[in-house]
Amino acid sequence: MDKVVFAFFSCLAAAAHAATEDPLAGIQARLEKHAVVRAEFVQMRTMKDLHRPQLSRGRLVAWNAGGVIWQIEQPFRATYVLRDERTIEIGADGMRSERSAADDRGAARIGRVLRAVLKGDAKALEDWFEARPRTEGDRWSLTLVPKNGSLSYFVKSIQLYGADFVEGVRILEENGDATHMQFRNPHAADAPSEDERKLLVGE
């Protein structure tokens, strides 16, 4: 799975305090309100070397305390489990491959960024990005520009937008490629299912 897709894939929770002096804190309060968020996603990736965009569909589960499950259903089937220190890929045949943070520091870093986006971890996002929040009524948008570091070599900017939940993410890459993810039918839960919990905590 492309590392930039992990970047957000990764993706991404009603309202915060109506009046707040810090728009980013207000967005964070919306996103971190739910322990677990499930959603369907449609992802379109455009690449300068390809005439047609690449389209994929699937489902995701984001658990604040455990990580993210990213399940692609079309045009092929694969599941990616993003934990703090490990990334797991499960193929359609059930075969698993794992990468630790030590083995693949880039994937581990992207996994942490994805989790921060999904749960609205403002502190982590401000460590990695210059954050430009904007609110208008119940709607909000957030533009993230990478600070100096490894992310800035391949990500130009990330834009998120939504209301009570993240509804979409646009990723612009330095090489001109772009990814747009839309999240449909998002809904919250108090806890993951037993199978989801086992995937995310490694039992």
Rosetta blueprint (number, residue, H / E / L):
1 M L
2 D L
3 K H
4 V H
5 V H
6 F H
7 A H
8 F H
9 F H
10 S L
11 C L
12 L L
13 A L
14 A L
15 A L
16 A L
17 H L
18 A L
19 A L
20 T L
21 E L
22 D L
23 P H
24 L H
25 A H
26 G H
27 I H
28 Q H
29 A H
30 R H
31 L H
32 E L
33 K L
34 H L
35 A L
36 V E
37 V E
38 R E
39 A E
40 E E
41 F E
42 V E
43 Q E
44 M E
45 R E
46 T E
47 M L
48 K L
49 D L
50 L L
51 H L
52 R L
53 P L
54 Q E
55 L E
56 S E
57 R E
58 G E
59 R E
60 L E
61 V E
62 A E
63 W E
64 N L
65 A L
66 G L
67 G E
68 V E
69 I E
70 W E
71 Q E
72 I E
73 E E
74 Q E
75 P L
76 F L
77 R L
78 A E
79 T E
80 Y E
81 V E
82 L E
83 R L
84 D L
85 E L
86 R E
87 T E
88 I E
89 E E
90 I E
91 G E
92 A L
93 D L
94 G L
95 M L
96 R E
97 S E
98 E E
99 R E
100 S E
101 A L
102 A L
103 D L
104 D L
105 R H
106 G H
107 A H
108 A H
109 R H
110 I H
111 G H
112 R H
113 V H
114 L H
115 R H
116 A H
117 V H
118 L H
119 K H
120 G L
121 D L
122 A H
123 K H
124 A H
125 L H
126 E H
127 D H
128 W H
129 F E
130 E E
131 A E
132 R E
133 P E
134 R E
135 T E
136 E E
137 G L
138 D L
139 R E
140 W E
141 S E
142 L E
143 T E
144 L E
145 V E
146 P E
147 K L
148 N L
149 G L
150 S H
151 L H
152 S H
153 Y H
154 F L
155 V E
156 K E
157 S E
158 I E
159 Q E
160 L E
161 Y E
162 G E
163 A L
164 D L
165 F L
166 V E
167 E E
168 G E
169 V E
170 R E
171 I E
172 L E
173 E E
174 E L
175 N L
176 G L
177 D L
178 A E
179 T E
180 H E
181 M E
182 Q E
183 F E
184 R E
185 N E
186 P E
187 H E
188 A E
189 A E
190 D L
191 A L
192 P L
193 S L
194 E H
195 D H
196 E H
197 R H
198 K H
199 L H
200 L H
201 V H
202 G L
203 E L
